[in-house]
Amino acid sequence: MKHIIHVCFTFFVISLTAQDTFIHCGSLFTAENKELQSRKTIIVSDNKIKDIRNGYLTPENGETIINLTQHTVMPGFMDMHVHIEHESNPKRYEQRFRENEADRALKATQYCERTLMAGFTTVRDLGGSGVNVSLQKAINRGFVVGPRIYTAEKSLATTGGHADPSNGVRKDLMGDPGPKEGVINSIDDAKKAVRQRYKNGADCIKITATGGVLSVAKDGQGPQFTIEEVKAVVDAANDYGFVTAAHAHGAEGMKRAILGGIHSIEHGTLMNDEVMGLMKEHGTYLVPTIMAGKFAAAKAEIPGYFPEMVAKKAREIGPQIQNTFAKAYRAGVKIAFGTDSGVSAHGQNAKEFQYMVEAGMPPAEALLSATKAASELMRIDDILGSISKGKFADIIGVRGNPLEDIRLLQDIDFVMKAGIVYKKL
């Protein structure tokens, strides 16, 4: 009797198992190297890549066929710098007084969907109000369509620094934000702020190591953390296995961040030779965000789009990012893809590839920056970042050869995340 029950149960389990999917690839960029392969079949089982085979396999057991024989197939892209909660507009600075968290969250659902449909299956969100954590959970639970989110929750700042939430407001509203609100001024504050981010649901940490462009504060490049404060942030983050990032435009702030152990420099606008040497020595990544610089510089020329204090910084800093990226790339600094989308429009992330290639990075290396390199920065290269056996089936397809025309990546035809097709031909 026991044997009969066991056999019936086994049959029941097998009958519920989903059939494999065969993806026929005209060209395949696995991101394990810079090569483009032809006539391959990716076998997807549930949410993972089961195997990659030569030629186009014929279904024998009811497998689903996805025909991408006219496409280049690649791993889902990874954007290491987005702000998924918001998107720039001329009323941004007043909206924070008029909108509730629910308003931001509902608007952000469309940003999430646009990002995924553009082929970006994983993003690192580097600062918001906490709505980013709720978005992450909603996507993971299937309530919202969007990319896999790794989030810093609220960026960490010093008093009056970039990401101090009270910058630019009336004195009676300003208050004195502290570690709970993401503002620190000591080693103890730094540790408490990281631990608060962990409590709030973050899974990475961002500091604003220098002034910034879009904050309502005069300084856009001066250092705003001591080395000791950076080290305290990194030490506390390491306790939780968190990767750390530092927004930085000025060289001195970058230097302090690198010496404090930060894992990536975001923007890096005024980077000098000393900083590049330190980044190579310490293995620090640059996440360039060329798009954000171009967007801010262009919008600064529209009267009223930004407060004049912000517009002045945007004109000075924005146009320099692409040239700095070119120098850093030539110097051998490690590069991970990032756009700062939310400054520019969500869903247009792939324009960054075009700007990287214009600055001298070969197309294959640009693709690697958004796949293999990004996954290595985030320490998730065992599960994501390439089309490899055993990794999550994050797979996208574009018609034509992006190694010949990188602009093709701005029009993705096919998107699969963890084995589920979200965009099909």
C-alpha positions, 0 to 999 in steps of 0.5 A, a space after each residue: 500500500 505504501 508503495 502504491 501511494 509513493 508511486 501516485 505521489 511521484 506521478 502527481 509531482 512530475 505532472 505539475 513540473 513545467 516543461 523546458 523552454 528552448 530559446 533558438 538564438 541566431 547570435 548569442 553573447 553569453 558575457 562569459 567573454 567578448 565573443 559572439 556565437 551563432 546558432 545556439 539553443 538555451 534550455 530554460 527550466 523553471 527560472 534557471 538556465 539548464 544548458 546551452 547547446 549547439 544548433 537549434 534543438 527540436 522539441 521531443 517532450 513538449 518543450 516550448 520554442 522561442 524563436 530568436 533566430 533573427 536576434 542577438 541574445 544576451 543576459 539581462 542588463 544590470 544598471 548599477 545606479 538608478 533612483 526608481 522612485 522618481 523622475 526629474 521634472 520642473 516641479 520636482 522640488 515642490 512635489 516633495 511637499 505635496 506628494 505622499 509616499 503612496 503617490 510616489 509609489 504608484 507613479 514609480 510602478 510605471 518606472 519599474 515596468 519601463 526599465 524592465 521592458 528596456 531590457 534591464 532585469 536588475 537594478 541597484 537603487 541608490 537612494 530614495 525615501 523608502 518607497 524603493 524597499 516597498 517596490 522591491 517587495 512588490 516586484 518580488 511578490 509579483 504585484 508589480 512588473 519590474 526589474 530585480 531591485 537591490 536598494 540602498 533605501 535612503 542615501 547617507 549624507 552629512 549635515 547640509 550635504 548632498 542627500 540631507 533631506 532638509 536642504 533648501 527648506 524653511 528654517 522652521 521645517 528644517 529640523 536636525 535630521 540624524 542617523 535615523 534620517 540618513 544624516 551622520 556627523 561622527 563614527 558612531 552616527 555612521 554605524 547607527 545610520 547603516 544599521 538603520 538602513 538594514 532595519 529599514 530593508 536596505 541591502 546595499 549602502 550609498 554615501 554622498 562623499 561630495 556635494 552634488 548637482 541636484 541638491 539645493 546647496 551651493 557646493 557641488 564637489 567639495 568633500 563631505 565625509 572624513 576618511 574615518 567616517 567612510 571607514 565606519 560606514 564600510 565596516 558596518 556595511 561589511 557586517 551585513 554583507 552590503 556593497 557600498 557606493 559613494 556619490 562623488 564629483 570632486 577628487 578629494 572626496 573620491 580619495 577619502 572614499 577609496 581610502 575608507 574602503 568604498 566599493 564603487 565611485 558614482 559619477 567621478 566627474 573631476 577625477 584626477 590621475 591620483 584618484 585613478 591610481 588609487 582606484 586601480 590599487 584598491 579595485 574600486 569600480 567607477 559607475 560613470 552615469 554619463 546620461 545624468 551629466 548630459 541630461 542635467 546640462 541640457 535641462 539647465 539651459 531651460 529657464 525655470 527647469 532647475 533652481 538657479 543654484 542647481 542650474 549653475 552646478 549642472 552647467 559646470 559639472 554635467 558636461 565633464 562626465 563623458 570625458 572623465 569616463 574616457 580617461 578612466 577607461 583608458 587608465 584601466 579603472 574597472 567600469 560598471 554600468 550605471 545611468 542615474 535614471 530618475 535624473 534622466 527618464 526611466 526606460 532610456 537606460 540603454 543610451 548610456 551604452 551609446 555614450 560609453 562607445 562614443 567615449 572609446 569603449 568597445 561595444 563588447 566591453 560596454 555590454 560586459 560592464 552591464 552584465 559580468 562586471 556589474 554582477 561582480 561589483 554586486 557579488 552576485 556573479 554566481 547567480 546573474 551576469 551571464 548566460 551560464 548553466 545554473 544561473 537565473 534565466 535573465 535573457 533579452 534579445 535585440 534584432 541585429 548585431 549590437 557589436 556593430 551598432 550599439 544604438 540597437 540596444 535602445 529597442 529591445 524585442 524580448 525580455 525574460 526575467 527568471 524564466 518568465 517572459 515579460 516582452 515577446 515578439 
